[in-house]
Amino acid sequence: MSVSTLAADQSVCAPLPVLGRDVTVPLVTGGEVAYAALDYAASAPALQRVWDDVAAYAPYYGSVHRGAGYLSQLSTDLFENARRTVAEFLGCREGDQVVFTRSTTDSLNLLADALPADCQVFVFETEHHASLLPWRNARVTYLDAPRSPHQAVETLERALADRDPHGPALVCVTGASNVTGELWPVRELAAAAHAHGARIVLDAAQLAPHHPVSVADLDVDWVAFSGHKLYAPFGSGVLAGRADWLRAAEPYLAGGGASRKVSRREDGGVDVEWHDSAARHEAGSPNVIGAYAVASACRALTEAGFDTLVAREQHLVRTVREGLSDVPQVRFLSLFGDDAPRVGVLSFVVEGWNSSHFAAALSAEYGIGVRDGLFCAHPLLRTLLGSDPQAQGECGSPEAAPGEKSLNAIRVSFGAGTPDEHVERFVRAVRELVTDGAKWNYRTEDGRCVPDTSA
Ligand SMILES: Cc1ncc(COP(=O)(O)O)c(C=O)c1O
């Protein structure tokens, strides 16, 4: 679909302004081109609105919760208001806590630290490592990759039915896969978890930037996401949800801000009273700019309206799928089938190509930034590729011979700030590379495939 037909389609809005939209990059073949940032799933560009809000606040920056001055009071108010804005954005329940963290990884590690004793954790092997790995102090059951949303619910139900019904249990599930973009049946998984007396945390790192997330409607106990994937790359993430486990746990970090009262004991030791609020897990000086930026992004996305954002993104997904549907060498990766609902995240392999080589050519010859590799989801890639995945292959000449299994994949991802032209250029570039091959030679340097400029 072209820009003109897009304009005629009233349901598809224009991209939201993001930083970097005017940046040009050099091409190895000569000249410059506007950079097409198609790696939103790794990190999305800042919304212009977020940047402007942060710039407007920056002169008023002050310490949070630890200053008597006017700007400290102002910054404290903004920080606490940011918490309320995030709670509203996530449709939190009365009594839920919003803890500001550094990222989704940080949020899930915090929750892992707050698990009650003898907690059993259930997690699908298909998860991003941030969801798969933090549960080191729990008894973890890894669930096999399901091949449909229905099978995901069945698999979880079966595993939960076998568990000790008296002990605490937690299910950790992603809302949208960072590899396939596929949406997971979160509501149904939450219902299954609760029916068996377990709790559930939603990894919304890839869902929240693309879809409305309501803790109350989905009936999940916690949700985690990262500011830098939500157009607010200022170092903040969020863990929001039930207060009880968080209150009962030792603070994630010990230090100022988390402690209400500290006193010396007669025996020379120290007694500490920790806060019961979210501050319990936010020791140290809070990242007020990060929290403010996240709140600004939440407001911007809400005002833009998820209905129109989703419609635009689905239009871009269709542009990729339909634009490459007649290129048999391109195989999209999916667990639930090609037509399963997904966000703007698509991974694929190209027959006859090493993925690192292909991604390097997209960058060097077309100014398109995608990601190649295993996307911090090694077990899932193993299932999807049917091979033992390896982070890098040698580049240079195309290696995966026709019929051979790929060792890694290419991921293209986009969102609210992506213009049509970027996705259209991507489709054109993939078609040209498949048909004509790369115009340049490439070599491996420090484990990356790069254009060979030595000749
Ligand atoms: C589904 C998912 N969960 C968690 C993470 C970890 O996010 P972060 O690196 O911001 O901690 C990612 C990052 O790509 C992700 O895609």
PDBQT file of the ligand as one rigid body, heavy atoms in Angstrom, charges set to zero:
ROOT
HETATM    1  C1  LIG A 501       9.671 -10.000  25.833  1.00  0.00    +0.000 C 
HETATM    2  C2  LIG A 501      10.834  -9.297  26.488  1.00  0.00    +0.000 A 
HETATM    3  N1  LIG A 501      10.964  -9.363  27.813  1.00  0.00    +0.000 NA
HETATM    4  C3  LIG A 501      11.965  -8.759  28.454  1.00  0.00    +0.000 A 
HETATM    5  C4  LIG A 501      12.918  -8.041  27.778  1.00  0.00    +0.000 A 
HETATM    6  C5  LIG A 501      14.018  -7.390  28.527  1.00  0.00    +0.000 C 
HETATM    7  O1  LIG A 501      13.884  -5.999  28.434  1.00  0.00    +0.000 OA
HETATM    8  P1  LIG A 501      15.035  -5.077  28.987  1.00  0.00    +0.000 P 
HETATM    9  O2  LIG A 501      16.255  -5.383  28.183  1.00  0.00    +0.000 OA
HETATM   10  O3  LIG A 501      14.537  -3.698  28.753  1.00  0.00    +0.000 OA
HETATM   11  O4  LIG A 501      15.201  -5.393  30.410  1.00  0.00    +0.000 OA
HETATM   12  C6  LIG A 501      12.840  -7.947  26.399  1.00  0.00    +0.000 A 
HETATM   13  C7  LIG A 501      13.873  -7.217  25.641  1.00  0.00    +0.000 C 
HETATM   14  O5  LIG A 501      14.038  -7.361  24.459  1.00  0.00    +0.000 OA
HETATM   15  C8  LIG A 501      11.770  -8.577  25.741  1.00  0.00    +0.000 A 
HETATM   16  O6  LIG A 501      11.633  -8.507  24.417  1.00  0.00    +0.000 OA
ENDROOT
TORSDOF 0
